[in-house]
Each structure stands twice: as structure tokens, then as C-alpha cells.
Amino acid sequence: MQKIIGFGFLVVLVAVLVAVAGWQRGISSPMVTPEPSPLVTLEPDLKKHNIPVVAAQIEGIEAPRVEPMRLMADVAALAGERYEEEERQLARKYIISQLRSAGWEPQQQEFEEGMNIYADRPGADPQAGAILVGAHYDTVALSPGADDNATGVAAVLEIARLLGKQETARGLRVAFFDSEEVGLFGSMEFAATPELTQDLRGVIIADMLGYACHTAGCQSYPVGIPAFSDKGDFLAAIGDTEHLPLLQAFQGEFPGTPPVFSLPVPFKGMLAPDTMRSDHAPFWYQNMGAVLLTDTANFRNPHYHEPTDITTSLDRPFFFGAVQLMVNGTTALLGSTESLVTPELPPTMPVN
């Protein structure tokens, strides 16, 4: 049994290293609007999984409203190359100062390639566990990283401010990962640390939330991913099929928020390596439910990993709406005690 498990882990590890290596070079699966083979096509329609909705429904919740000016202030403060250690240290200082101003007590997790920052707010029901909300704060060399990923960091800081003092059934943990761009090292270290993850019921990762394009044909897709729209005006939510209720928490239509393309991914992304390209993937490897919220990066954003990834390239209404969707879903998950594991379905009766 141990040898089989070890081999399976190596297969997953090789797959993610291939995906990450291609991503960092700016190379990924062909950018197309596909009619892919049904053998590798992922099914985006949650209803076709025929599972009951057991996650907290976000219709009717009273989620706090995001502050657009505060979000842009965070992005402006963070935008700038965050590749060298000195540059990342400046970002850490800003994140820590903002957390402290919001009443949190930030902690640091050092590892060989950098430093993660995290903080906890306990829930009212210890048995309900906690929800982790995270984003990476580093960039590639020579890119200011406004969309990638100052927008994600700003979103997590906003959640820390808005939900940090609310009493909810589940606890809230926020994390800011280092060294994502060079191999997901920060999230891998965090996910492999039991004392930081043993009470987690779900993980939400924000990676690039601020770019939209509104002309036909501006949105592309990797092979194997079904086309949602040829316009890049939606937010993608990518989650593992073992924790579909977590993915369902980000469903719903609200004024001022973009539509959501929900993509349930089986086999921890092995059939579609492009779904493994961010900090949610290490949590999948540890059998934890995780959802990535993203504007789809290079599949719509021409400034991806470029010196032109600056604040003026962002679509502000889209960004504010994307963060509000994230706040809505997180609020619902924190207030629920329902299991976020996909329930087993009874066997289908044979058709005569």
C-alpha cells in the first residue's frame, strides 16, 4: 500500500512541476476556444453531478460590502516588482501592518525559499473547523504584478478587515504565500504543516482578480477546458470534485458582480494541468478541499508576467465585483457548519 501511495504522489508531483514550469516560462496549453475530446473535457455544470446542495446558500446572506477605494489603495501600495528578497520584505511589512491595523496578530512561517504570513480568528464552534483564505504576494522578475497578484492580496486583506471581528461558527484563517511564482513553495510548505491545516474545512485562493476584456474572442482556454464565453468578463472558480459544496458557495448572481464559471476538477487536476497552476493545488495534494478564484491569467490578460501589469491595466468594476463575490462566499462558508465534502450518492437503479 505504501509503495502505491508513494508512486501516486510522485505522479501528482511530476504533473504539477510540469504545469508550474510551463506557467513560469509563460508557456501553457494551447490557447484556444476548443471543441476538445470528451476524454479530457471537464464538466463545468455542477447540476450534472446530481449532488444535493449542502453548502450554505449565499442567497439572503448579509455579507459586508467591500470598500473600493481601500482595495485600490492596497493594490497601489503593493504594485511593484516583488521578486528579490528586499522587495518581498517590503510587501511583508505592508501586509503585516494592515493586519495589525485590522486587529489581527500576524505570524510568520519561514522556509528555505521565503516567508509566509498568516493570522487566525477562532470561530464560535470549535467542532466546525476553519476556512483558510489566501493569496501569494511575490511576482516574477521585472513585473509590477498589479493583477498578479496585488489584487489577490488586496482581496484577502479586505476579507480580514470585513470578517475579522465577526462572530461566525467557523474560524477564519488568512494567509499570504511567498515564492508561488517559482514553484508554489510557500503554499506547499503551509499545506504540509499539520498544525496550520488540521482544523481546515476548506481553502479559498485568490490569484489575479482584476483583469477583464469585453470584446468577442478576447478570452481563450486551454485544451480540455470547455468554453464559458468568448469574452473575458467572468470570474473562474476552480475546485476539486471531492469538495463540491465548497465550490457551490460561490454560485449566485448579484448586482455589480461578474458571472462565475464554476469548474469542478477530478483527479486533482491530472487531466488538465492548467488547473494546477496556483496555491490551491498543494492543498489538493493533501486531500483538502480548495477553490481557486481567478480572472484566468494569460488566457485573457496580455499583461500577464509583463512590465505592463500595472494598476491602470485593471478593470476596476470587475475587480470590485470579484472581491465582493469572494466576500459573499466566504461569509456563507464561515456561517455554516455543513460538511463541505461531496456526499456519496446512492447507487443508480438499473433501467430495464
C-alpha positions in Angstrom: 0.0 0.0 0.0 2.8 2.5 0.9 4.6 1.9 -2.4 1.4 2.5 -4.4 0.6 5.7 -2.4 4.2 6.8 -2.9 4.1 6.3 -6.7 0.8 8.1 -6.9 2.2 11.1 -5.0 5.2 11.1 -7.4 2.9 11.2 -10.4 1.0 14.1 -9.0 4.2 15.9 -8.1 5.6 15.5 -11.6 2.4 16.8 -13.1 2.4 19.9 -11.0 6.0 20.6 -11.7 5.4 20.3 -15.4 2.4 22.7 -15.1 4.3 25.2 -12.9 7.4 25.1 -15.1 5.3 25.9 -18.2 3.5 28.6 -16.4 6.6 30.4 -15.2 8.0 30.3 -18.7 4.8 31.8 -20.0 4.0 28.6 -21.8 0.9 26.6 -21.2 -1.6 24.5 -23.0 -2.6 25.9 -26.4 -4.8 28.9 -26.1 -7.9 28.0 -27.9 -11.7 28.1 -27.7 -11.9 24.3 -28.0 -14.1 21.6 -29.1 -11.9 19.2 -27.1 -12.0 15.4 -26.9 -14.7 14.2 -24.4 -12.0 12.0 -22.8 -10.3 15.0 -21.4 -13.1 17.6 -21.2 -14.0 18.7 -17.7 -17.7 19.2 -16.9 -18.5 22.7 -15.7 -22.1 22.2 -14.8 -22.5 21.4 -11.1 -26.1 20.3 -11.6 -25.0 17.4 -13.8 -23.1 15.9 -10.9 -26.6 15.3 -9.4 -25.5 16.1 -5.8 -27.7 17.9 -3.3 -26.6 21.4 -2.4 -25.3 21.0 1.2 -23.2 24.1 1.5 -24.6 27.3 3.0 -26.6 29.2 0.3 -25.4 32.7 -0.3 -28.8 33.9 -1.3 -30.1 36.0 1.5 -26.9 36.3 3.5 -25.9 39.7 4.8 -22.3 39.9 3.6 -20.5 43.2 4.3 -19.7 45.4 1.3 -16.2 45.9 0.1 -14.6 49.3 0.1 -13.4 50.1 -3.5 -11.0 52.9 -2.5 -9.4 50.7 0.1 -8.9 47.9 -2.3 -7.2 50.2 -4.8 -5.1 51.7 -2.1 -3.8 48.2 -1.3 -3.1 47.4 -4.9 -1.3 50.7 -5.4 0.8 50.1 -2.2 1.8 46.6 -3.3 2.2 47.1 -7.1 5.9 47.0 -7.9 8.3 44.2 -8.5 8.3 41.7 -5.6 10.9 39.2 -6.8 14.1 39.9 -4.9 14.2 39.3 -1.1 14.3 43.0 -0.4 11.3 43.7 -2.5 9.3 40.9 -0.9 10.3 42.1 2.5 8.6 45.5 1.8 5.4 43.7 0.8 5.6 41.6 4.0 5.8 44.8 6.1 2.8 46.3 4.4 0.7 43.1 4.8 1.7 42.8 8.5 0.9 46.5 9.2 -2.5 46.2 7.6 -3.4 43.0 9.5 -2.4 44.7 12.8 -4.4 47.7 12.0 -7.4 45.4 11.5 -6.9 43.8 14.9 -5.1 40.6 13.8 -1.9 39.2 15.3 0.1 38.1 12.2 2.5 35.2 12.5 5.4 34.2 10.2 6.3 30.9 8.8 9.9 30.8 7.5 11.1 28.3 4.9 14.1 28.0 2.7 12.6 29.9 -0.2 10.9 32.7 1.7 8.3 33.5 4.4 4.6 33.0 4.7 2.4 35.3 6.8 -0.8 34.1 8.4 -3.2 35.0 11.2 -6.2 33.4 12.9 -9.6 34.3 14.2 -11.3 31.5 16.1 -14.9 30.5 15.4 -17.7 30.1 17.9 -18.0 26.4 17.3 -14.6 24.6 17.6 -16.1 21.5 16.0 -16.9 23.4 12.9 -13.3 24.0 12.0 -11.9 26.9 10.0 -11.8 28.3 6.5 -8.5 29.5 5.0 -8.4 32.4 2.6 -5.1 33.0 0.9 -3.1 34.7 -1.9 0.6 34.9 -2.9 2.4 38.2 -2.7 5.5 37.6 -4.8 5.9 38.4 -8.5 8.1 37.2 -11.4 11.1 39.4 -12.2 10.5 42.7 -14.0 6.8 42.7 -13.5 5.0 45.1 -11.1 2.3 42.4 -10.5 -0.7 44.6 -10.1 -3.1 41.9 -11.2 -0.7 39.1 -10.4 -1.1 39.2 -7.5 -1.6 42.5 -5.8 -5.4 42.1 -6.5 -5.4 38.8 -4.7 -3.5 40.1 -1.7 -5.9 43.1 -1.5 -8.9 40.8 -1.6 -7.6 38.7 1.4 -6.7 41.9 3.3 -10.3 43.2 2.7 -11.7 39.9 4.0 -9.5 40.2 7.1 -10.9 43.7 7.7 -14.6 42.9 7.0 -14.8 39.5 8.6 -12.1 39.5 11.2 -14.3 40.8 14.0 -17.5 39.0 13.1 -18.6 36.0 15.2 -19.1 33.1 13.0 -19.5 29.3 13.5 -16.2 28.6 11.7 -12.9 30.2 12.3 -11.2 32.4 9.7 -7.5 32.0 8.8 -5.8 34.3 6.4 -2.5 33.5 4.7 -0.1 35.3 2.3 2.2 32.9 0.5 5.7 33.6 -0.7 7.5 32.0 -3.7 4.4 31.0 -5.7 5.9 32.1 -8.9 9.0 29.9 -8.6 7.1 26.7 -7.8 4.3 27.1 -5.2 6.9 26.8 -2.5 5.1 28.9 0.1 1.7 27.1 -0.2 3.4 23.7 -0.3 5.1 24.5 3.0 1.9 25.7 4.6 -0.2 22.8 3.3 2.3 20.3 4.6 2.3 21.8 8.2 -0.4 19.9 10.2 -0.7 22.4 13.0 -1.7 25.0 10.4 -4.2 22.8 8.5 -5.6 20.1 10.7 -8.7 22.1 11.5 -9.3 23.4 8.0 -12.7 22.6 6.3 -11.9 24.5 3.1 -9.4 26.7 1.4 -10.1 29.7 -0.9 -7.2 31.1 -3.0 -7.3 34.4 -4.9 -4.9 34.7 -7.8 -5.5 37.5 -10.3 -8.9 39.1 -9.8 -8.6 42.4 -11.7 -8.5 42.0 -15.4 -11.4 41.7 -17.8 -11.9 42.0 -21.6 -15.2 42.7 -23.2 -14.7 42.1 -26.9 -15.6 38.8 -28.7 -12.7 36.4 -28.9 -10.6 38.0 -26.2 -11.0 35.0 -23.9 -9.2 31.8 -24.7 -9.0 28.4 -23.0 -6.5 25.5 -22.5 -7.4 22.3 -24.3 -9.7 20.2 -22.2 -11.5 23.2 -20.6 -14.9 23.9 -22.0 -15.6 27.4 -23.3 -17.8 29.5 -21.0 -17.8 32.7 -23.1 -15.5 34.2 -25.7 -15.5 37.4 -23.7 -13.3 37.6 -20.6 -15.9 39.3 -18.3 -16.4 36.4 -15.9 -14.7 35.1 -12.7 -13.5 31.5 -12.8 -13.9 29.3 -9.7 -11.9 26.1 -9.9 -12.5 23.4 -7.3 -11.9 19.7 -6.7 -14.8 17.3 -7.2 -14.3 15.8 -3.7 -15.5 19.1 -2.2 -18.2 20.4 -4.5 -20.2 22.1 -1.7 -17.1 24.4 -1.3 -17.3 25.3 -5.0 -21.1 25.8 -4.7 -20.6 28.6 -2.2 -19.5 30.9 -5.0 -22.6 30.4 -7.1 -25.3 33.0 -7.5 -25.9 36.3 -9.3 -25.7 39.6 -7.6 -25.8 43.2 -8.8 -22.4 44.6 -9.6 -20.6 41.2 -9.6 -19.4 39.3 -12.6 -20.8 35.9 -13.7 -19.0 32.9 -12.3 -17.7 30.0 -14.4 -17.5 27.1 -12.0 -15.2 24.2 -13.0 -15.2 21.0 -10.9 -11.9 19.3 -11.4 -11.5 15.5 -10.9 -8.3 13.6 -10.1 -6.7 16.6 -8.5 -6.1 18.2 -11.9 -4.2 15.3 -13.5 -6.4 15.5 -16.7 -5.9 19.3 -17.0 -2.6 20.5 -15.7 -3.6 24.2 -16.3 -6.0 23.8 -13.3 -3.0 23.1 -11.0 -1.2 26.4 -11.6 -1.8 28.2 -8.3 -1.7 27.9 -4.5 -4.8 25.8 -4.3 -3.0 22.8 -5.8 -0.8 21.9 -2.7 -4.0 21.6 -0.6 -5.5 19.3 -3.2 -2.4 17.1 -2.8 -3.0 17.0 1.0 -6.6 15.9 0.3 -8.1 19.2 1.5 -10.9 21.0 -0.4 -9.7 24.1 -2.2 -11.1 26.6 -4.7 -9.2 29.0 -6.9 -10.8 32.3 -7.9 -9.2 33.9 -10.9 -9.6 36.0 -13.9 -7.8 33.2 -15.9 -4.4 34.9 -16.2 -2.8 34.6 -19.6 -5.9 33.2 -21.2 -7.2 36.8 -21.3 -4.7 39.2 -19.8 -2.0 40.3 -22.3 0.0 41.9 -19.4 0.5 38.6 -17.6 4.1 38.4 -16.2 5.0 41.6 -18.2 6.2 45.0 -17.1 2.8 46.3 -18.2 1.0 44.6 -15.4 0.3 47.9 -13.7 -2.7 49.4 -11.9 -4.0 51.3 -14.9 -4.5 48.0 -16.8 -7.0 46.8 -14.3 -10.8 46.8 -14.8 -11.9 48.3 -11.6 -15.6 47.5 -11.6 -14.7 43.9 -12.4 -12.1 43.8 -9.6 -14.5 45.2 -7.0 -17.3 42.8 -8.1 -14.9 39.8 -8.0 -13.8 40.7 -4.4 -17.5 41.1 -3.4 -18.2 37.6 -4.7 -15.3 36.3 -2.7 -16.6 38.1 0.4 -20.1 36.7 -0.1 -18.9 33.1 -0.5 -16.5 33.3 2.5 -19.3 34.8 4.7 -21.6 31.9 3.8 -18.9 29.3 4.5 -18.0 30.8 7.8 -21.6 30.9 9.0 -22.3 27.3 8.1 -21.4 24.1 9.9 -22.4 21.8 7.0 -19.9 19.4 5.6 -18.0 20.6 2.6 -17.2 17.1 1.4 -19.1 15.9 -1.6 -21.7 13.4 -0.4 -21.8 9.9 -1.7 -24.8 9.2 -3.9 -26.9 6.1 -3.6 -26.4 3.6 -6.5 -28.4 4.4 -9.6 -31.2 2.0 -10.2 -30.8 -0.1 -13.4 -33.1 0.8 -16.3 -35.0 -2.1 -17.7 
